[in-house]
Amino acid sequence: MSNIQALEDEIDVLKDEYAKFERGNKSAGTRARKVLQNIKRICQELRVGIQDSKKSD
């Protein structure tokens, strides 16, 4: 799976969990924060990949 697809999947999960959190489900807030951490990791991997690609050109 590409990083872009993984990012899109994580964003979909975040939308669901955040909606549950807004309706009062506190444990969904914990899951949303975990998803946000995964998104941060994926974004960092994308940034590094882009930078490496720029350097190799």
C-alpha positions in Angstrom: 0.0 0.0 0.0 1.3 3.4 -0.9 1.8 6.1 1.7 -0.8 8.2 0.1 -3.4 5.4 0.3 -2.4 4.8 3.9 -2.9 8.5 4.7 -6.3 8.5 3.1 -7.3 5.4 5.0 -6.2 6.9 8.3 -8.0 10.2 7.6 -11.2 8.2 7.0 -10.8 6.4 10.3 -10.1 9.8 12.0 -13.3 11.2 10.6 -15.3 8.3 12.1 -13.6 8.4 15.5 -13.8 12.2 15.8 -17.5 12.1 15.0 -18.0 9.6 17.7 -16.0 11.7 20.1 -18.1 14.8 19.3 -21.2 12.8 20.3 -19.7 12.2 23.7 -17.7 8.9 23.3 -14.6 9.7 25.3 -12.7 6.5 24.3 -13.2 7.5 20.6 -11.1 10.6 21.5 -8.2 8.3 22.6 -8.5 6.4 19.3 -8.6 9.6 17.3 -5.4 10.8 19.0 -3.8 7.5 18.1 -4.9 7.8 14.5 -3.5 11.4 14.4 -0.1 10.0 15.6 -0.2 7.5 12.7 -1.0 10.3 10.3 2.0 12.3 11.6 4.3 9.2 11.1 3.0 8.7 7.5 3.4 12.4 6.7 7.0 12.3 8.0 7.8 9.3 5.8 6.3 11.1 2.8 8.4 14.2 3.5 11.6 12.1 3.8 10.8 10.3 0.6 10.1 13.5 -1.3 13.3 15.1 0.0 15.4 12.0 -0.9 13.9 12.1 -4.4 14.8 15.8 -4.8 18.3 15.1 -3.7 18.8 12.2 -6.1 17.8 14.4 -9.1 
